[in-house]
Amino acid sequence: MKEIDVKLYEYLLSEFPNITESWLAMRKVEEGSVYSLSASQSMEETLREQNRLTNLTVTSSLLDDKEIFLKNKKQWAAVVAPSRVNSKTPIEDVLDALSKVRLTYWGVIKEFYVANEESITIEDYVRWSETINSAFDQIYVDFAETYNKFVNSRFDMQQSLINELSSPVIKLTDQIGVVPLIGDMDELRAQIMLESIPEKCMETNILHLFIDLSGVSVIDTLVAQQIYQITQVLALLGTKSTITGIRPEIAQASTELGLDFSNVETFSSLQQAFSKEFSVVLN
């Protein structure tokens, strides 16, 4: 590093508290925002610490060892992005806040320039501008990537839970289970069932599965096909299927499609099916 670069680096490190205070002073009252002037004391302390990390990351771009900046940038994004996702802060609000950080940061550099103007060349100032502005641009990109990755990961977990709850296999005995289907059935939900139900039956050693349709409001021909496929897959795996709550329109749609449910027991209600099954078990 050039001597003037070292001097700037050390000056910026010493000015971190002032940069943070100047940035916090730019806040205004914004209801529900983590950046609001009316935010809680704990949130203000969080912002203060995260701003210090921002300043440290950007300042490390001045060092000859660029790996330090890359490491700091990655760690910074790993701290700030999840924090903003958890607080439900829109990404545009974060980028606006970072733009204000850039303004306060450059304000300190200008003060340094004025105090050391005689020993700073135009080439020095241009080099700092390119390095520091590039550092800010890079943390913008890293933040956006990490933020979106974290949001997508959370969405995938939520979707997985929804899928799990949409077709729960409930064990009644060691080898008997039931899938109570409720609500609208569409092709996507039916496909999820086709993928998950046989797997769950194998995991839990279920040899007889009741598929109850009495709580389903609408089933079209495509869904009827998927339910038929579920029974066929279960049969190949050694699990007997019983369909309950099947209505005339569903039976008619199945017949029109040429689906052969002759090897699958059907009952008008789950209670009726249980009465037969468990009376057989007891006897």
Protein Blocks (a to p, Z undefined) as FASTA:
>chain_A
ZZklmmmmmmmmmmmmmmmmmmmmmpccdehiakbfkbcfklmmmmmmmmmmmmmmmmmm
mpmblmlmmmmmmmmmmmmmmmmmmnopafklmmmmmmmmmmmmmmmmmmmmmmmmmmpc
fklmmmmmmmmmmmmmmmmmmmmmmmmmmmmmmmmmmmmmmmmmmmccddfblmbccddd
edjddfklmmmmmmmmmmmmmmnopabdcddfklpmbdcfklmmmmmmmmmmmmmnopac
ddehiafklmmmmmmnopafklpccdfbfklmmmmmmmmmmZZ
